[in-house]
Amino acid sequence: MKTGAKLPDVTFHTRFRDEAIEGPNPFRWEDKTTADYFAGKRVILFSLPGAFTPTCSTYQLPGFEKGHADFAAKGVDAIYCMSVNDSFVMNKWAADQGLENVKVIPDGSGEFTRKMGMLVDKDNLGFGMRSWRYAAIVNDGVVEAWFEEPGLMDNCPEDPYGVSSPENLMKHLDEAREPALA
C-alpha cells in the first residue's frame, strides 16, 4: 500500500447494539462496506496484530482515543481501529478499553488486510494470520499518508511500534499544516 492508493472494497460483518432486541445479547448483525466507513470523510485508520494484546491495548489504541480531539482539530473526521478479529472480540475489546471516540472495525476473515498487502502469519506467537501494524490517513477512500512499521514479514520475531503511533501521525499532521518558510 502507498500514498494515493484506493482502499479495497470489502464488506465487514459487524455486530451493533440494538435496544429493540430484548435479552442478554441485544446485538444484531449489520454488514458495512469500505464506502460506509470511508466515503466522504477524512479518517485515520490504524491496524494492529490483535485485540487485547499488550502494545495495542497499552499504547496504540489508548493514544488514539486520548488524542481524538487533537486529531479532529487537524481535520480528521473519525478514527478507526482495525484488526483481524471477529466483531464479538472487537466489540468486547472496545468496551474493555472504554472507547468513546475510536470506532473498531472487525476484519474477521482478514480479507481487507490481505487486499491491503498487510496480512502476515504470526504462528510463532500462536496467532495465525494477522495484520502487520500500520496506520494511514485516508481521505474519501484514498490513502493520503501511509505509516507502516518496518520489517514486514511472516513470523517476525519482534513487534515494531513507533511509525504507526498516534504521536507520529500527529507530528505528520503538524508538519503538513506548517506554512513554508520564505
Backbone as CSV, one residue per row, in Angstrom:
resi,resn,N_x,N_y,N_z,CA_x,CA_y,CA_z,C_x,C_y,C_z
1,MET,0.858,-1.177,0.000,0.000,0.000,0.000,0.896,1.229,0.000
2,LYS,0.389,2.299,-0.558,1.162,3.533,-0.606,0.229,4.730,-0.741
3,THR,0.795,5.896,-0.578,0.054,7.141,-0.729,-0.554,7.187,-2.130
4,GLY,-1.805,7.603,-2.210,-2.512,7.709,-3.478,-3.315,6.475,-3.847
5,ALA,-3.129,5.376,-3.132,-3.856,4.139,-3.428,-5.281,4.209,-2.894
6,LYS,-6.197,3.590,-3.612,-7.593,3.500,-3.176,-7.740,2.267,-2.289
7,LEU,-8.493,2.408,-1.209,-8.727,1.271,-0.324,-9.532,0.197,-1.046
8,PRO,-9.309,-1.071,-0.705,-10.071,-2.151,-1.341,-11.531,-2.147,-0.896
9,ASP,-12.404,-2.552,-1.812,-13.830,-2.670,-1.494,-14.073,-3.997,-0.796
10,VAL,-14.537,-3.931,0.443,-14.753,-5.116,1.271,-16.047,-4.918,2.050
11,THR,-16.711,-6.015,2.377,-17.865,-5.977,3.279,-17.435,-6.550,4.618
12,PHE,-17.647,-5.775,5.668,-17.300,-6.175,7.031,-18.566,-6.647,7.735
13,HIS,-18.503,-7.801,8.384,-19.643,-8.342,9.121,-19.518,-7.878,10.570
14,THR,-20.396,-6.963,10.960,-20.294,-6.313,12.265,-21.523,-6.612,13.117
15,ARG,-21.358,-6.402,14.414,-22.455,-6.540,15.375,-22.651,-5.181,16.038
16,PHE,-23.918,-4.736,16.107,-24.246,-3.461,16.726,-25.318,-3.653,17.787
17,ARG,-25.197,-2.882,18.854,-26.214,-2.898,19.908,-27.511,-2.347,19.331
18,ASP,-28.599,-3.042,19.621,-29.924,-2.637,19.170,-30.863,-2.739,20.373
19,GLU,-31.265,-1.611,20.909,-32.089,-1.569,22.115,-33.464,-2.204,21.898
20,ALA,-33.871,-2.407,20.649,-35.159,-3.043,20.366,-35.110,-4.550,20.615
21,ILE,-33.914,-5.083,20.735,-33.749,-6.515,20.985,-33.681,-6.730,22.491
22,GLU,-34.529,-7.599,22.988,-34.547,-7.881,24.425,-33.607,-9.034,24.753
23,GLY,-33.299,-9.162,26.011,-32.477,-10.282,26.455,-31.039,-9.884,26.736
24,PRO,-30.226,-10.864,27.060,-28.850,-10.585,27.491,-27.893,-10.239,26.356
25,ASN,-28.320,-10.404,25.109,-27.424,-10.146,23.987,-28.131,-9.265,22.953
26,PRO,-28.318,-7.970,23.275,-29.099,-7.091,22.399,-28.289,-6.551,21.208
27,PHE,-27.767,-7.451,20.398,-26.976,-7.056,19.242,-27.572,-7.673,17.985
28,ARG,-27.330,-7.014,16.860,-27.770,-7.540,15.573,-26.611,-7.455,14.585
29,TRP,-26.662,-8.312,13.589,-25.656,-8.280,12.533,-25.958,-7.133,11.585
30,GLU,-24.912,-6.481,11.127,-25.062,-5.440,10.109,-23.810,-5.449,9.245
31,ASP,-24.001,-5.612,7.956,-22.867,-5.551,7.044,-22.565,-4.094,6.723
32,LYS,-21.274,-3.751,6.782,-20.802,-2.399,6.460,-19.730,-2.557,5.385
33,THR,-19.709,-1.636,4.450,-18.727,-1.697,3.370,-17.606,-0.687,3.604
34,THR,-16.578,-0.831,2.809,-15.484,0.149,2.843,-16.059,1.551,2.656
35,ALA,-16.976,1.705,1.703,-17.575,3.019,1.445,-18.335,3.547,2.662
36,ASP,-19.018,2.667,3.397,-19.747,3.103,4.595,-18.804,3.773,5.593
37,TYR,-17.605,3.249,5.727,-16.651,3.794,6.691,-15.857,4.990,6.157
38,PHE,-15.524,4.976,4.866,-14.525,5.924,4.376,-15.018,6.966,3.374
39,ALA,-16.143,6.755,2.714,-16.597,7.692,1.677,-16.927,9.058,2.270
40,GLY,-16.386,10.094,1.638,-16.708,11.464,2.017,-16.137,11.926,3.339
41,LYS,-15.168,11.179,3.893,-14.590,11.538,5.190,-13.064,11.490,5.118
42,ARG,-12.448,12.261,5.979,-11.004,12.176,6.186,-10.821,11.483,7.532
43,VAL,-10.209,10.302,7.498,-10.121,9.478,8.700,-8.708,8.965,8.922
44,ILE,-8.471,8.547,10.145,-7.273,7.772,10.472,-7.715,6.326,10.602
45,LEU,-7.018,5.453,9.905,-7.200,4.016,10.043,-5.899,3.467,10.591
46,PHE,-5.983,2.747,11.700,-4.786,2.038,12.157,-5.154,0.590,12.384
47,SER,-4.203,-0.281,12.041,-4.437,-1.703,12.151,-3.313,-2.319,12.963
48,LEU,-3.666,-3.344,13.700,-2.728,-3.920,14.651,-2.910,-5.422,14.729
49,PRO,-1.948,-6.124,15.339,-1.983,-7.588,15.332,-3.163,-8.224,16.056
50,GLY,-3.667,-7.611,17.124,-4.782,-8.260,17.786,-5.352,-7.490,18.954
51,ALA,-6.647,-7.625,19.121,-7.325,-7.062,20.290,-6.746,-7.688,21.551
52,PHE,-6.707,-6.909,22.604,-6.252,-7.338,23.929,-4.745,-7.611,24.012
53,THR,-3.984,-7.348,22.960,-2.542,-7.573,23.011,-1.857,-6.384,23.685
54,PRO,-0.670,-6.589,24.263,-0.072,-5.567,25.130,0.180,-4.194,24.503
55,THR,0.914,-4.121,23.407,1.223,-2.824,22.800,-0.047,-2.151,22.311
56,CYS,-0.922,-2.932,21.711,-2.174,-2.400,21.168,-3.062,-1.829,22.265
57,SER,-3.149,-2.522,23.385,-4.043,-2.130,24.477,-3.448,-1.091,25.409
58,THR,-2.133,-1.017,25.459,-1.477,-0.113,26.400,-1.093,1.220,25.763
59,TYR,-0.714,1.196,24.491,-0.189,2.411,23.859,-1.000,2.883,22.657
60,GLN,-1.111,2.032,21.640,-1.646,2.491,20.365,-3.119,2.891,20.460
61,LEU,-3.984,1.983,20.860,-5.415,2.307,20.941,-5.695,3.419,21.957
62,PRO,-5.173,3.339,23.180,-5.432,4.441,24.127,-4.877,5.788,23.639
63,GLY,-3.765,5.765,22.937,-3.193,7.014,22.427,-4.092,7.685,21.410
64,PHE,-4.660,6.891,20.506,-5.597,7.461,19.540,-6.880,7.920,20.217
65,GLU,-7.357,7.167,21.200,-8.564,7.561,21.937,-8.342,8.909,22.644
66,LYS,-7.217,9.023,23.356,-6.933,10.269,24.089,-6.682,11.450,23.147
67,GLY,-6.130,11.184,21.971,-5.801,12.253,21.028,-6.922,12.632,20.090
68,HIS,-8.096,12.047,20.263,-9.204,12.259,19.336,-9.474,13.743,19.071
69,ALA,-9.600,14.555,20.102,-9.927,15.978,19.925,-8.818,16.698,19.160
70,ASP,-7.575,16.351,19.436,-6.450,16.979,18.722,-6.460,16.595,17.244
71,PHE,-6.772,15.337,16.959,-6.861,14.912,15.558,-8.042,15.595,14.869
72,ALA,-9.159,15.721,15.557,-10.325,16.394,14.983,-9.980,17.843,14.642
73,ALA,-9.197,18.485,15.495,-8.781,19.872,15.241,-7.897,19.984,14.001
74,LYS,-7.306,18.882,13.579,-6.448,18.842,12.380,-7.228,18.383,11.147
75,GLY,-8.559,18.273,11.272,-9.379,17.932,10.119,-9.678,16.461,9.947
76,VAL,-9.507,15.677,11.008,-9.820,14.246,10.952,-11.247,14.044,11.450
77,ASP,-12.077,13.410,10.621,-13.487,13.208,10.944,-13.737,12.001,11.837
78,ALA,-12.899,10.973,11.732,-13.111,9.749,12.512,-11.781,9.012,12.639
79,ILE,-11.693,8.169,13.657,-10.531,7.305,13.852,-11.048,5.880,13.967
80,TYR,-10.483,4.999,13.137,-10.885,3.600,13.107,-9.716,2.696,13.467
81,CYS,-9.994,1.734,14.309,-9.032,0.701,14.680,-9.481,-0.609,14.049
82,MET,-8.596,-1.224,13.273,-8.926,-2.489,12.620,-7.992,-3.585,13.092
83,SER,-8.529,-4.784,13.157,-7.733,-5.957,13.483,-8.371,-7.174,12.836
84,VAL,-7.548,-8.178,12.573,-8.073,-9.447,12.070,-8.607,-10.213,13.277
85,ASN,-9.729,-9.738,13.755,-10.501,-10.348,14.835,-11.967,-10.214,14.451
86,ASP,-12.809,-11.089,14.990,-14.231,-11.010,14.684,-14.895,-9.878,15.464
87,SER,-16.120,-9.594,15.104,-16.857,-8.490,15.703,-17.095,-8.682,17.192
88,PHE,-17.289,-9.924,17.631,-17.501,-10.171,19.059,-16.275,-9.732,19.862
89,VAL,-15.108,-10.121,19.389,-13.855,-9.774,20.071,-13.623,-8.270,20.022
90,MET,-13.801,-7.670,18.857,-13.544,-6.226,18.720,-14.504,-5.413,19.596
91,ASN,-15.771,-5.809,19.646,-16.730,-5.084,20.492,-16.393,-5.229,21.978
92,LYS,-15.999,-6.414,22.399,-15.633,-6.632,23.801,-14.386,-5.829,24.157
93,TRP,-13.417,-5.789,23.236,-12.195,-5.012,23.474,-12.519,-3.517,23.560
94,ALA,-13.383,-3.032,22.676,-13.784,-1.621,22.715,-14.442,-1.289,24.054
95,ALA,-15.304,-2.179,24.534,-15.954,-1.968,25.829,-14.926,-2.007,26.955
96,ASP,-14.020,-2.961,26.907,-12.974,-3.099,27.920,-12.075,-1.858,27.973
97,GLN,-11.833,-1.259,26.818,-10.989,-0.066,26.733,-11.767,1.223,27.034
98,GLY,-13.087,1.122,27.175,-13.900,2.308,27.445,-13.906,3.295,26.289
99,LEU,-13.885,2.795,25.072,-13.814,3.684,23.912,-15.067,4.531,23.778
100,GLU,-14.847,5.808,23.523,-15.934,6.730,23.229,-15.748,7.376,21.869
101,ASN,-14.502,7.440,21.393,-14.193,8.175,20.173,-13.707,7.288,19.035
102,VAL,-12.799,6.383,19.306,-12.289,5.481,18.279,-13.325,4.390,18.033
103,LYS,-13.589,4.116,16.772,-14.515,3.051,16.383,-13.695,1.855,15.903
104,VAL,-14.156,0.655,16.246,-13.449,-0.555,15.839,-14.103,-1.152,14.589
105,ILE,-13.241,-1.704,13.732,-13.700,-2.394,12.527,-13.156,-3.817,12.579
106,PRO,-14.043,-4.816,12.608,-13.592,-6.197,12.604,-13.306,-6.685,11.185
107,ASP,-12.098,-7.171,10.962,-11.736,-7.786,9.686,-11.573,-9.279,9.951
108,GLY,-12.677,-9.909,10.350,-12.668,-11.281,10.844,-11.987,-12.289,9.947
109,SER,-12.189,-12.187,8.660,-11.583,-13.143,7.734,-10.238,-12.664,7.201
110,GLY,-9.888,-11.420,7.498,-8.624,-10.862,7.010,-8.673,-10.427,5.559
111,GLU,-9.857,-10.353,4.974,-9.958,-10.007,3.551,-9.418,-8.603,3.260
112,PHE,-9.834,-7.608,4.032,-9.356,-6.243,3.826,-7.837,-6.189,4.013
113,THR,-7.370,-6.802,5.086,-5.942,-6.791,5.403,-5.135,-7.464,4.296
114,ARG,-5.640,-8.564,3.773,-4.949,-9.254,2.676,-4.890,-8.357,1.446
115,LYS,-6.018,-7.717,1.108,-6.050,-6.846,-0.071,-5.189,-5.601,0.106
116,MET,-4.924,-5.223,1.348,-4.023,-4.101,1.637,-2.549,-4.534,1.547
117,GLY,-2.320,-5.847,1.442,-0.949,-6.357,1.408,-0.312,-6.421,2.776
118,MET,-1.128,-6.455,3.823,-0.617,-6.376,5.188,-0.911,-7.618,6.024
119,LEU,-1.413,-8.693,5.415,-1.709,-9.924,6.137,-0.423,-10.728,6.305
120,VAL,-0.094,-11.050,7.548,1.121,-11.814,7.848,0.787,-12.993,8.743
121,ASP,1.617,-13.997,8.663,1.492,-15.180,9.506,2.183,-14.891,10.829
122,LYS,1.483,-15.077,11.918,2.059,-14.879,13.249,1.941,-16.173,14.064
123,ASP,2.144,-17.309,13.361,2.102,-18.613,14.038,3.149,-18.717,15.137
124,ASN,4.250,-17.980,14.990,5.286,-18.023,16.025,4.762,-17.533,17.374
125,LEU,3.661,-16.787,17.365,3.030,-16.318,18.603,1.710,-17.039,18.884
126,GLY,1.373,-17.997,18.022,0.112,-18.708,18.194,-1.095,-17.927,17.716
127,PHE,-0.888,-16.889,16.915,-1.972,-16.027,16.450,-2.600,-16.491,15.140
128,GLY,-1.836,-17.137,14.264,-2.314,-17.406,12.912,-2.130,-16.170,12.054
129,MET,-3.002,-15.994,11.075,-2.897,-14.859,10.153,-3.440,-13.596,10.826
130,ARG,-2.640,-12.548,10.791,-3.000,-11.270,11.430,-2.510,-10.099,10.587
131,SER,-2.844,-8.911,11.031,-2.400,-7.701,10.350,-1.027,-7.277,10.843
132,TRP,-0.208,-6.821,9.899,1.010,-6.100,10.256,0.557,-4.746,10.789
133,ARG,1.315,-4.176,11.690,0.931,-2.897,12.295,1.199,-1.751,11.303
134,TYR,0.147,-0.960,11.053,0.268,0.200,10.177,-0.800,1.224,10.547
135,ALA,-0.670,2.406,9.977,-1.691,3.442,10.103,-1.728,4.207,8.786
136,ALA,-2.851,4.856,8.540,-2.991,5.660,7.330,-3.943,6.812,7.611
137,ILE,-3.687,7.900,6.942,-4.664,8.979,6.875,-5.348,8.766,5.529
138,VAL,-6.665,8.615,5.568,-7.433,8.257,4.382,-8.444,9.368,4.110
139,ASN,-8.439,9.859,2.885,-9.357,10.926,2.503,-10.282,10.406,1.406
140,ASP,-11.555,10.256,1.730,-12.575,9.764,0.794,-12.155,8.442,0.150
141,GLY,-11.602,7.536,0.965,-11.246,6.206,0.490,-9.901,6.099,-0.195
142,VAL,-9.133,7.187,-0.230,-7.809,7.197,-0.864,-6.759,7.503,0.201
143,VAL,-5.659,6.756,0.177,-4.601,6.930,1.169,-3.887,8.259,0.928
144,GLU,-3.987,9.136,1.910,-3.336,10.443,1.875,-1.911,10.351,2.424
145,ALA,-1.734,9.555,3.459,-0.410,9.354,4.070,-0.371,7.940,4.644
146,TRP,0.777,7.271,4.518,0.933,5.861,4.896,2.037,5.727,5.936
147,PHE,1.781,4.952,6.994,2.716,4.764,8.104,2.813,3.275,8.423
148,GLU,3.814,2.618,7.888,3.979,1.171,8.052,5.191,0.884,8.930
149,GLU,5.006,0.013,9.893,6.134,-0.378,10.730,7.163,-1.146,9.891
150,PRO,8.449,-0.996,10.203,9.494,-1.675,9.424,9.506,-3.181,9.678
151,GLY,10.036,-3.914,8.690,10.287,-5.339,8.871,9.146,-6.250,8.506
152,LEU,8.207,-5.798,7.670,7.047,-6.603,7.285,7.486,-8.002,6.854
153,MET,7.035,-9.019,7.606,7.369,-10.406,7.284,6.503,-11.350,8.092
154,ASP,6.405,-12.569,7.601,5.742,-13.618,8.365,6.602,-13.989,9.566
155,ASN,5.944,-14.327,10.674,6.600,-14.804,11.893,7.749,-13.912,12.356
156,CYS,7.523,-12.614,12.277,8.534,-11.651,12.716,8.814,-11.879,14.203
157,PRO,10.097,-11.946,14.579,10.416,-12.188,15.987,10.151,-10.973,16.886
158,GLU,9.885,-9.818,16.282,9.626,-8.591,17.037,8.262,-8.033,16.656
159,ASP,7.817,-7.057,17.412,6.573,-6.346,17.117,6.902,-4.863,17.085
160,PRO,7.469,-4.383,15.957,7.886,-2.979,15.927,6.702,-2.031,16.111
161,TYR,6.964,-0.949,16.824,5.930,0.052,17.069,6.576,1.414,17.198
162,GLY,6.044,2.374,16.499,6.528,3.748,16.550,6.067,4.526,15.329
163,VAL,6.299,3.970,14.142,5.912,4.633,12.902,4.403,4.871,12.867
164,SER,3.624,3.901,13.351,2.157,3.988,13.304,1.548,4.527,14.600
165,SER,2.375,5.111,15.437,1.884,5.634,16.717,1.067,6.906,16.513
166,PRO,0.147,7.195,17.437,-0.616,8.437,17.335,0.299,9.662,17.362
167,GLU,1.373,9.583,18.128,2.307,10.710,18.202,2.948,10.990,16.840
168,ASN,3.290,9.927,16.108,3.909,10.104,14.799,2.914,10.658,13.775
169,LEU,1.662,10.202,13.834,0.664,10.745,12.913,0.383,12.209,13.227
170,MET,0.339,12.565,14.516,0.129,13.968,14.877,1.297,14.824,14.397
171,LYS,2.506,14.315,14.532,3.689,15.040,14.038,3.558,15.295,12.532
172,HIS,3.131,14.279,11.796,2.932,14.435,10.351,1.893,15.520,10.061
173,LEU,0.767,15.486,10.767,-0.271,16.483,10.544,0.200,17.881,10.913
174,ASP,0.965,17.994,12.001,1.513,19.301,12.387,2.451,19.838,11.317
175,GLU,3.320,18.985,10.809,4.287,19.409,9.781,3.591,19.726,8.471
176,ALA,2.532,19.021,8.144,1.802,19.266,6.898,1.066,20.589,6.929
177,ARG,0.732,21.074,8.113,-0.011,22.331,8.251,0.889,23.550,8.431
178,GLU,2.174,23.292,8.704,3.085,24.439,8.909,3.309,25.148,7.581
179,PRO,3.225,26.474,7.579,3.468,27.206,6.332,4.949,27.117,5.968
180,ALA,5.190,27.084,4.690,6.578,27.036,4.213,7.263,28.358,4.540
181,LEU,8.498,28.253,4.962,9.267,29.456,5.264,9.800,30.047,3.968
182,ALA,9.728,31.377,3.859,10.188,32.048,2.630,11.683,32.230,2.636
